[in-house]
Amino acid sequence: MNTLAMYQRFSKLPMGTHLFSKAVCIAAPYFSSIKPNVSQLKPGLCQVNMKKRRAVQNHMKTVHAIAMCNMAELSAGLVMDVSIPKGARWIPAGMEVKYLKKAKSHLTAIADGEGINWQTQGDVFVPVRVTDVDNQLVFSAEVRMNIKQ
C-alpha cells in the first residue's frame, strides 16, 4: 500500500493519524525522537504536529533546533512521497534553515509543495514553515530533494 492510501485509510479511524504516525516512525525510526503526529497529508501538502516536551527541549527550555529540523525533513519527505509520479524516487539532498523565534510551545510544521513541478527530475526545494500555538513563525526551511524518474 502506498503512503497516501495508507494515510487515507488510517485517518478514517479513531486515533488514525496517531497510528499512521507510529507506522512512519517504525519505517524511519529516527523520527520517533520527536513523537510526530501527521495531521494532514495530500499531494502538495503535509502537516506534522509535535508537542513540546522535555525530550525535545534545549538548555533554555525551548524546542531544540534539531527537533525542528527533524519536523521539516519529515514533512518534506512525506509530501515528496505522496506527490511525485509513480515509479519516481527521491532522496533529501540538503536543507537551509532559519531560526526565527524561540519555540516555547507545541509546534506545527507545514510542507507546502503546491508550487512544485512534481514531474521534474533533479533538485526541487520544498518550503517548510514551523509555527507555534499562536501561529507565529518560529522556524523555516527549504529542503532540497533530488527526484529520479
N, C-alpha and C positions, 0 to 999 in steps of 0.2 A: 504494500500500500504506500502511495506517495505521501509526502509530508502534508500537503494541503488536504487531501482526502482524510488523512488521519486526524488532522486538526478539526475539520468539519464534523467528523463523526464523534470525536470526543467532546466537542464544545456543546453538543446537544444533551449531554449527561450532566446530572448534578456533580459539581466539583470537576467537571470535564476538562476545563483549561488547566486546572491543577494537575490532573492525571497526565495530560498531554505534556506539560512542562516537565514532569518527572521522567516521562519517556525520553524527552530530548536530553535530559541530564544523564540518563543511562547510556544513550548513544554517544554523548560527548561529555564525559564525567567532569571536566574542569568547570563547566558552567554551574554545576551543583553548588559551588562555593558561594554563589550569590542567591541561591534558592529563588530562581526567577519564576514569574507567572506570566505565561504568554497569553495575554488577554484579547488580542486581536491579530489575525493573520489572514491575509488575502494577497493575491498578486499586486505588487507595488506597495504594500503596507504591512508593517509588523509593529505591534506594541507589546513591550515587556515591562512588567512592574517588578520592583524589588523593595522589600521592607528594610528600613533602617534598623539594624540590629548590631550587637557588639561585634560579630564576626566580620562585618564589612566596614567597621569604623577605623579611623586612624587615631593618632595620639590626641587630636583636637576634638574627638567625639563627633566628627562629621564623616560622611561616607567617603571612603578611600577612593582616590583617583583610579586605581587599577580596577576596583569593583565597577566603576562607571565605564571603563574601557571594556570590561567583560560584558556588560549590558549592551554596549554599542556593537561589539563583534557578534554577539548572539542575535540581536535584532536584525543586523545587516545580513548575517548568514541565512537566517530563516526567510527573509524577504527574497534573497537570491534563490533559495531552494524552490520557492513556490512561483517564481516569476520567469525564470529562464526557460527556453524551449526544452521540450522532452528530448533527452539524449545529450544535452549540453552538460558540461561540468564547470564548477567554479572552485576557486581557492582564494582565501584572503592573501593580499599581496602588500598590505601596508595600512597605516591608519594615522591620520593627522587629527590631533585633539586640541580642544581649548577648554581650559578650566575657567569658568566664568564667575562662579559664585560658590561660597561654601554650601555644601549639600547637607542640610540639617534635618531632613525628613525622609519619608519614603519617596521613591523616585519612579518616574515613568520614562522609558526610552521609546522613541518612535523613529523607526527607519522608514523614510518616505522615498520610495523609488518611482513615484508617479512620472517623473520627467526622464526616466532612464529608457534608452532603447535596448530592450532585452534581447533583441536579435543580433546585437553586435558581438564581435569577437575581440578579445583582448581586455584591456582595463576599463572598468566602469567605476564610478565613485558613488557610493551610497551615503547620502547625508543622514545623520542621526542626531536627534535632539533629545536631551535629557532634562526633564523638568521636575520641580519639587511639588509638594501638595498644594502650593499656592499658584501653580502653573508658571512659576518663574524659571527661566532657562538657567541651569547651573553648569551645563557641560554641552559641548557639541563636538561632533566628529565627522570626518569624511573617511569612510572605509573603502580602500581601494581593493576591488575584487577583480580577479582575472577569470574571464569566461573563455572556455574552449568549446567550440561547436562539434 
